[in-house]
Structure formats: structure tokens, C-alpha cells
């Protein structure tokens, strides 16, 4: 007989989701909870998603909904129907979602429409930029969640200001740090191997770009023009997100003296980051990972939903103006990192705190 009764369903769809879900799946199952692990299939690139399960020693999902590569509205519609169909066949009293992607919104809507308790891991982050789909997703999911698990004090403050009941808010810490701490020894010991594999023999920058607002000819050309000023002294490594690769290819763009590489598995990528002189990114999670690793980071956006990384002294939000990027890189290279970084509840015990709040 096929099992159809579970204690909780956890829904993931993208690489950052997997990184956040991994410690929680393991902790729940170590506590003998029956977990229905659902993958929407939102990330389709093997290097972005497929290898992550092996890398994190995370079991394969019970279900892959195989969401087609399509526009956001079409993906959302497909996911809602598919998740609803899945939950209609299974008894699940609680649904957990992570972060701010389309999969998160879809699962949250289905859970509440089915009157299932909903918890949101990484709740309360705000960029104040409603042009970002991630911001719209965060606001919608937080508004309907029964348990809001925040990574930091600023996230709690955001939720309280939005008149969300304090009884629903739990400041549990950053679950990405659970994963990073669990793999830290492996990450650091892999650094030399990764550098040898990529034939890196000089100081280097790592850059990641994936947000649609940065993927225009004007913005990309401005960013690469700024980096061009540093290519003699630093190797510029760019693990290319599928969205960036497709944009460059479809627009027949050429950038000399930059090393575009396939997206790396989690361990290899953070090993590469751990040896970088500087990281430039528009990713939210990477701002946090560089903060924990105490690596200099410049965020190529006009805002961040993770201000704790800025106040910690590792990250600075600089936008995408060419001259500003050049100036800020020079400032960063000439600055010193904090000697010690301690952030409340970034201690690897977030999964435990989530379990204790729920059960």
C-alpha cells in the first residue's frame, strides 16, 4: 500500500530552497516525523539543482512535479494545480515553504486554500522594491502564514510593522547557516582542489548575476566595463546562472578576459567563494554566505532584504553604475574585514528551533 499520510510536507523548487530545506528534512526525520518532500522542478538546470542532493547528502524528493520552463504566471498556474493534486491524495496537517520563489507562493496558496497549517522559513525579509517578484512573493506568503520563522531581528521588526501577530513570529535564525556550518570543513578543505581544477593561479573575483533587472545589454555592459579595469590583476570568475548564459548567447554578447564557467555544485561553489578577494552578486543568499565566511561582498542592486550583512561590515549595496562599481571595488580592496562576526542565532540550530516551535 502506498503511504498517503504524513506529519508534514516540505515544498522546494530552486537551489536556494534545497540549501534551506536540507537541514530541516534531516532534523524532522531524525525526530521520526514522516516528511512528504515535494520538488516542483522550478530549477531545470542539472548543475543548479540535480547535483545539490548528492552535495548536501539530502535524500531525493518523494515527488518531482516537473514544472515546465515558462513565464512566471504560467509556472505559478502549473504549480498550483500540481501541488493541489498532490495534497488532495495525501493527508498532510502542515506545509512548510522556504524563501521567496514562485514555488513558495504556489505551495502557500494551495495549503491555505486547503485549510492546512502553513509555515514560512526565512520570513520577514524586505527589499521595499515591489518590482522584484521575490518581494511580492514574500509579502503574500507572510500575510497568510500561520508560523513565520525569521532569520534576524530586522525581519521580526518588518513583520510587526505589517501588523502580523507577534504570536505567529519566531526568530529562529538563518537556516542557510545550518547547512553552511554542517559543510564548512568540507568547503574549506575543497578550496585548493577547486582552484587547481579551474587553473586559478592569481587573485580572483567571483561574480554571480541572475536578476532580470540586471540582464540587459546596458547594465551588463556597464558591469563588465567596470570589471575590465581589474582584469590585469585579478581573474574574474563567473559561474553563469542559466538565465545569464541564455541572455548572453541569445544577444550574441562577447566579454573577453572573463572566465565564464558552468554553475558549480554547492560545496565547490562556496569553496571557490572562500578563496576570493571579492564577491560581486545580485543574490540574496550569497550576501549571507559571504558574511558568515567573512568574505568581502559588493551587491549589484539598489537595495537588499538582508541589511544584517551590511551592518556586519562584510557587504555593501552599490547598484550598477560603472564608475561607482570601480570606486567601490577599489575601496573594498583597500579595506579590512571585521575581525569577528557574531550574529544572533546564526549558530546551526535553526532547524531545532523550528521543530520546537511546531511540535
C-alpha positions in Angstrom: 0.0 0.0 0.0 1.4 3.4 -0.9 1.8 5.7 2.1 -0.5 8.7 2.0 -0.4 10.1 5.5 2.4 12.4 6.6 3.3 14.6 9.5 4.5 17.5 7.3 5.1 18.4 3.7 8.1 20.5 2.7 8.0 22.1 -0.8 11.1 23.2 -2.7 11.8 24.3 -6.2 15.2 26.0 -6.6 18.7 25.6 -5.5 18.4 28.1 -2.6 15.3 26.2 -1.4 17.3 22.9 -1.3 20.0 24.5 0.8 17.4 25.8 3.2 15.4 22.6 3.3 18.3 20.1 3.7 18.9 20.6 7.5 15.1 20.6 8.2 14.4 17.4 6.3 17.2 15.7 8.2 16.2 17.1 11.6 12.5 16.3 11.2 13.2 12.7 10.0 15.7 12.3 12.9 12.8 13.1 15.2 10.7 10.4 13.4 8.4 12.7 11.5 7.1 11.4 8.2 8.1 14.1 5.7 6.4 14.4 2.3 9.3 16.1 0.3 8.0 17.8 -2.8 10.1 19.3 -5.6 8.3 21.5 -8.0 11.0 21.2 -10.6 11.3 25.0 -10.9 15.0 24.9 -11.5 15.7 22.8 -14.6 19.5 23.0 -14.9 21.3 19.9 -13.5 24.2 21.9 -12.1 21.8 24.3 -10.4 19.6 21.6 -8.9 20.3 18.0 -9.7 23.7 17.8 -8.1 22.6 19.6 -4.9 21.0 16.5 -3.4 24.2 14.5 -3.5 26.3 17.5 -2.5 24.2 18.1 0.6 23.6 14.4 1.4 19.9 15.2 1.1 17.6 12.4 0.1 15.7 12.7 -3.2 12.3 14.2 -3.1 9.3 12.0 -3.0 7.7 13.8 -5.9 9.0 15.9 -8.7 6.2 18.0 -10.3 8.4 18.8 -13.4 7.3 22.4 -13.8 8.0 23.4 -17.4 10.3 26.3 -18.2 7.9 29.1 -18.9 6.9 32.6 -17.8 6.2 33.2 -14.2 2.4 33.2 -14.4 2.3 30.0 -16.4 4.7 28.4 -13.9 2.6 29.6 -11.0 -0.6 28.2 -12.5 1.1 24.8 -13.3 2.5 24.6 -9.8 -0.8 25.4 -8.1 -2.6 22.7 -10.0 0.1 20.1 -9.5 0.6 20.8 -5.7 -3.1 20.8 -5.2 -3.4 17.5 -6.9 -0.6 16.1 -4.8 -2.1 17.3 -1.5 -5.5 16.0 -2.5 -4.1 12.5 -2.5 -2.2 12.8 0.8 -3.1 13.6 4.4 -0.8 16.4 5.5 -1.5 18.7 8.5 1.3 21.1 7.9 3.1 22.5 4.9 6.5 24.3 5.0 7.8 26.7 2.4 11.2 28.4 2.0 12.3 31.8 0.8 10.7 33.8 -1.9 10.5 31.9 -5.2 7.4 31.0 -7.3 7.3 27.6 -5.8 7.0 29.1 -2.4 4.0 31.2 -3.3 2.2 28.4 -5.1 2.6 26.0 -2.2 1.5 28.6 0.3 -1.7 29.4 -1.7 -2.6 25.8 -2.1 -2.0 25.0 1.6 -4.2 27.8 2.8 -7.0 27.1 0.3 -7.0 23.5 1.7 -7.0 24.9 5.3 -3.7 23.3 6.1 -1.3 25.0 8.6 1.4 26.9 6.8 4.9 27.8 8.0 7.3 30.1 6.1 11.0 29.6 6.7 13.0 32.8 6.1 10.1 35.1 6.8 10.1 38.9 7.2 12.9 39.9 4.7 12.0 43.0 2.8 13.8 44.9 0.0 11.0 47.5 -0.4 11.3 47.0 -4.1 7.9 45.9 -5.4 9.3 45.4 -8.9 11.1 42.3 -7.6 8.8 39.2 -7.9 10.6 37.9 -4.8 9.4 40.9 -2.8 5.8 40.3 -3.9 6.1 36.6 -3.1 7.4 37.3 0.4 4.7 39.8 1.3 1.9 37.4 0.1 3.3 34.3 1.8 3.9 36.1 5.1 0.4 37.6 5.1 -1.2 34.1 5.1 1.3 32.0 7.1 0.4 30.5 10.5 4.1 30.3 11.6 6.6 32.9 10.5 10.2 31.8 11.1 12.5 34.8 10.8 16.4 34.8 10.3 17.1 38.0 12.1 15.8 40.8 14.3 15.2 43.2 11.4 12.8 40.6 9.9 10.8 40.5 13.1 10.6 44.3 13.1 9.3 44.2 9.5 6.5 41.8 10.3 5.4 43.6 13.4 5.2 46.8 11.4 2.9 45.0 9.0 0.6 44.2 11.9 1.3 40.5 11.8 0.5 39.0 15.2 3.6 38.6 17.4 2.3 35.2 18.5 2.9 33.9 15.0 6.5 35.2 14.8 9.5 33.1 15.8 13.1 34.4 15.5 14.8 31.1 14.8 17.9 32.2 13.0 19.2 31.6 9.5 18.7 28.1 8.2 21.2 28.6 5.4 23.8 28.8 8.1 22.7 25.3 9.4 23.7 24.0 6.0 26.9 26.0 5.8 28.1 25.1 9.3 27.4 21.4 8.6 29.5 21.5 5.4 32.1 24.1 6.4 35.0 21.7 6.9 34.3 20.1 3.5 34.0 23.5 1.9 37.3 24.8 3.2 39.2 21.6 2.5 38.0 21.7 -1.1 39.4 25.2 -1.9 42.8 24.1 -3.2 41.2 21.3 -5.4 38.7 23.7 -6.9 41.4 26.3 -7.6 43.6 23.7 -9.3 40.6 22.4 -11.3 39.8 25.8 -12.6 43.6 26.6 -13.1 43.4 29.7 -10.9 46.9 30.9 -10.2 46.3 34.6 -9.3 44.0 36.6 -7.0 40.4 36.5 -8.2 36.9 37.9 -8.0 33.7 35.8 -8.2 30.6 37.3 -9.7 27.1 35.9 -9.9 24.2 37.6 -11.7 20.7 36.3 -12.3 18.1 39.0 -11.6 16.1 40.1 -14.7 16.7 43.8 -14.0 20.5 43.2 -14.4 20.2 41.2 -17.6 20.0 44.0 -20.1 22.7 45.0 -22.6 23.1 48.4 -20.9 23.5 47.1 -17.4 25.7 44.1 -18.3 28.0 46.2 -20.4 28.3 48.7 -17.6 29.2 46.0 -15.1 31.7 44.3 -17.3 33.3 47.6 -18.3 33.9 48.2 -14.6 35.4 44.8 -14.0 37.6 45.3 -17.1 39.6 47.8 -15.1 40.7 45.0 -12.7 41.3 42.1 -15.1 45.1 42.5 -15.3 45.5 42.0 -11.5 42.5 39.7 -10.9 40.9 36.8 -12.6 37.2 37.3 -13.0 35.3 34.1 -12.5 31.6 34.0 -13.4 29.6 30.8 -12.6 26.9 31.6 -15.1 23.3 31.1 -13.9 21.2 29.6 -16.8 19.4 32.9 -17.2 22.6 34.8 -17.7 24.0 32.2 -20.1 20.9 32.3 -22.2 20.9 36.1 -22.3 24.5 36.4 -23.4 24.0 33.7 -26.0 20.7 35.0 -27.4 22.1 38.5 -27.7 25.5 37.4 -29.1 27.4 39.3 -26.4 31.2 38.9 -26.0 33.2 39.7 -23.0 37.0 39.0 -23.3 39.2 38.0 -20.4 36.4 36.8 -18.1 36.1 33.2 -17.2 32.5 32.0 -17.6 32.1 28.6 -16.0 29.1 26.3 -15.5 27.2 26.7 -12.3 29.1 24.8 -9.6 27.7 22.3 -7.0 27.2 23.8 -3.6 30.4 22.6 -1.9 32.6 23.6 -4.9 31.0 27.0 -5.3 31.4 28.0 -1.7 35.0 26.6 -1.8 35.6 29.0 -4.7 34.0 31.9 -2.8 36.0 31.2 0.3 39.2 31.9 -1.6 38.0 35.0 -3.4 39.4 38.5 -2.8 36.0 39.9 -3.6 32.5 38.7 -4.5 30.1 40.7 -6.6 26.5 39.5 -6.7 22.8 40.2 -7.0 21.9 37.1 -5.0 20.4 37.4 -1.6 21.7 34.1 -0.2 25.3 34.8 -1.3 25.3 38.0 0.7 24.6 35.9 3.8 27.1 33.2 2.9 29.9 35.7 2.4 29.1 37.3 5.7 29.4 34.0 7.5 32.6 33.2 5.7 33.9 36.8 6.3 34.5 37.4 2.6 34.1 40.9 1.1 30.9 41.3 -1.0 29.5 44.1 -3.2 25.8 43.8 -4.0 24.9 44.9 -7.5 21.5 46.1 -6.6 19.9 49.3 -5.3 18.7 47.6 -2.1 19.0 44.5 0.0 16.5 42.5 2.0 19.4 41.3 4.2 20.6 44.5 5.9 22.3 42.5 8.6 25.0 41.6 6.1 25.7 45.3 5.6 25.7 46.2 9.3 28.1 43.3 9.9 30.7 45.0 7.7 31.2 42.4 5.0 28.7 43.6 2.4 27.9 46.9 0.7 25.0 47.7 -1.7 26.4 49.6 -4.6 24.0 49.5 -7.6 25.2 49.0 -11.2 26.8 52.3 -12.2 30.1 51.7 -13.9 32.1 54.4 -12.1 30.5 53.6 -8.7 31.4 49.9 -9.1 35.1 50.8 -9.9 35.3 53.1 -6.9 33.7 50.6 -4.6 35.9 47.8 -5.7 39.0 49.9 -5.0 37.6 50.9 -1.6 36.8 47.3 -0.8 40.2 46.0 -1.8 41.8 48.6 0.4 39.6 47.9 3.4 39.9 45.4 6.3 37.3 42.8 7.2 35.8 42.6 10.7 37.9 40.5 13.0 34.9 38.6 14.3 31.3 38.3 13.2 28.6 37.1 15.6 25.0 37.3 14.5 22.2 36.2 16.8 21.0 32.6 16.1 23.4 32.1 13.2 24.6 29.0 15.1 23.5 26.0 13.1 20.5 25.3 15.4 17.7 26.9 13.4 16.2 23.6 12.4 15.9 22.6 16.1 14.2 25.8 16.9 11.7 25.4 14.1 10.9 21.9 15.3 10.4 23.0 18.8 8.0 25.8 17.7 5.9 23.4 15.6 5.9 20.4 17.9 
